[in-house]
Amino acid sequence: MPTWVLSKRLEVIMKKITFLILAVCLALFITACGESPVATVGKPAPDFDTVDLKGDVWSLSKLKGKVVFLNFWATWCAPCREEMPSMQRLYTKLPKDKFTMIALFNNDKKPAVTNFVSQLGITIPILSDEYNFAGTKYGLTGLPETFIIDKQGIIREKFIGPAEWDSPEVVDMITKYINE
């Protein structure tokens, strides 16, 4: 068989192998992209580490044993700003040894957050998610979004959009989780 025929056959075989390798890589890439962790009610809350406005490090996993109210918000989000006073009232109503509230500022800048918090006299722990690392783990679809996490670290409730957080219904719901 002439060498040019062998060369053509080898070229065809190499193209097929290259195509097969690319197809397998693409399939693996698509599969891996579909497995990103997203916070789901009834499942463990994705852990994250971040800092508060004072620079202290917080880790969600270290809050096990307490009911956690986790709120994603931003100063540029009007509904987020509107619900913050009711969050502050809820925070002052519930026992700090069994309940904690975290307000993660998401895709926002620390100077704007510091200014907003000081104007309203907010004492809720304000943590940074400036670059959306925690928001990505939680699969945020917008702001505000709030998650209620039980003492075992399981997400029990998810709220999309603002709420009146110090309403009797919300206080009763969180109290139920505190007493479990």
N, C-alpha and C positions, 0 to 999 in steps of 0.2 A: 504494500500500500504506500502510495507516495506520501512524503512528509507533510506536504501542504494539506492533505486530507486529515491526517492525524492532528495537525495543528488546529484545523477548523473544528474537529470533534472535541478536542480539549477545550477550546474556547467556548463552545456551546455548553459543555458540562460545567465549566467554571461559572458561566452566567446563571445556570440553573441553581448551583450551590449558593451563589451569592444571593439570588432571589429568595431561596429557602431560608437562609440565615436572616435576611431582613424581615421576612414574614414572621418568623419565630420571635425575633426581637420586638417587633411591633405588637404582637399578641401579648408578650410579657409586659410591655410598657402599658398597654391599655388595661390589662388585668391589675397591675400594681396601682394604677391611678384610681381605680374603682374601689380600692380597699382603704382609703384614707379614713382615719377615725373621726367620727362625728358624734357629738353628744346625743344620747337617746334616752328618753324616759324609761326607767326600769333597768338601766345599765350603769356601771360605774362611771363617775364623772371623770373626764380626762384631767390628768394632773397637769399643773403648770407651776413654774417659779417666776416671780416677777418682783418688782420693788414698789414700795409706796412712795408718797410724795416726800417723805423724810429720807428715803434711801434705804429703809429697812427691807430685807428680803422676806418674801412670803412664799409659802408653798401650800397649795390646796390640800395635799395629802396630810399635812401636819394639823389640819383642822378636823380630822376624824374625831368623832365623839361629840361634835356640835352640829346643829342644823345650820347650813350655810345658805344664805341668800346671795346669789351671784348675779350681778347686773352689769351688762355691757352697755356703755353709753358714750356720748361725746358732747362737748359744749356747742358744737355746730348743729346738733340735733334738737329741734324745738320740743318734741314730745319728751325727750330725755330730760331737758331742763325743767319742764313742767311737772314731771313725776318726782323729781328729786326731793322737794319738801315733804311729800308723803312718805318717801323712803326714810328720811331723817326722823320723822315722827314715829314710824314703826321701829326703827333702830333704838330709839330711846325707851320704847314700851317693853321690849322683850329682855329677858335675863341674859347678860353678857357671858355667863359661865356655860350656857347651853345653846346659845345662838350667836352667830356673827353674820355681819353683812359686809360684802365686798362690792365696791363699785369700780369696775375696770374701765378706765377711759380707753377707747378704741379708736385708732386712726386719728388721734388728736395730739396736740402739743401741750407739754407740761405747763408753760407759762399761762396759757389760756385756762387750763384746768385749775391751776392754783388761784388765779384771779376769781374765777367763778365760785369756787368752794369758799374762799374767804368772804366774798360778798354775801353769800347765803348763810354763813356760819355753820357749814356742814361739818359734822364730826365723824361721819361714816369713814371707815378706812377706804381711801382712794388709791387704787393701784394702777400701774401703767400696763397698757397693752397697745402702746403707741404704734407698734409695727404689726399688729394683728396676729401675733403668734398664738395667743390663747384663743382668739376669735376664730382662727382657722381650725383649731382642734375641736371647737364647739360647733362648727358649721354654720356660723352666723349668716342669716339672710338679710339682716338689716339691724337698725337700732331704734329703740332699745330692745334688748332681749334679756330675759331673766330666767334663771334656773334655781329651783329649790332642791338642795342636796341634803339627804338625811344623814343621821349620825354615822352610818356605815359607809358613807361616800357614794351612795346610789342617787342618781337623779330621779326625783319623785314628781316634779312639775316643771313645765316649760311654758313661758309666756312670751309671745311675740307682740310687741307694742307696749304702749304705756298703760299704767294702772293706777288706781288710788290705793296705794299699798298699806295704808293704815285703816282700811275699811274693816268692819267687824268680820266679814267673811274671810279676808286674808289673814287677819290676826288669829281667827279660829283654826284655819288650815295649818298655819305654821305652829301654833300651840299644840295641835294634834301630833305633828312630827316631833316636837320637843318632848312630848310625854310618852312617846313610843319606847 
